[in-house]
């Protein structure tokens, strides 16, 4: 019996030490953007509970290359919120309806190969959102700025909206920018950007 215990104890220690590693995913490792103002809503305080099932808490489970707000560059002061689902990751950012024309969020992916990518943007929606949010896509052939209505329901699982298909070079030369210029009186939402490879 003593011999069995002598080898079982070290084995048990090794197995137990592996449990936290196996249980970890990118959700547990996520941290709020250090430059963003903290969420003012209590956990579970949401305006549309029926949309909670559409939240994607782990961006790594989405297809393609996904850049969440935690990895983006913030220009100006943005605030976290979880009040209006759905969203990707820990929550989403809004511009506090302040500093119009002086705030932006820039998403720069590291793309594995050159080619055409479908670009999608995630955002929650309601009547308090901007109806003309400017989005600039910097791609291999130049730049394109489009304005989207963030009051409308995104077409992909009520979360992602297609911005178009653009050609990008491999690496980090391309980016997507959400701005609050010309959006007076309404909230601009910044959450995640998704890049789906479509071929050469």
PyMOL commands that set and color helices and strands:
alter all, ss='L'
color gray80, all
select helices_A, chain A and resi 2-23+26-29+49-54+59-61+69-71
alter helices_A, ss='H'
color red, helices_A
select strands_A, chain A and resi 65-68+73-75+79-81+92-94+104-107+115-122+133-139+142-148+160-168+175-179+189-190+192-199
alter strands_A, ss='S'
color yellow, strands_A
deselect
rebuild
show_as cartoon
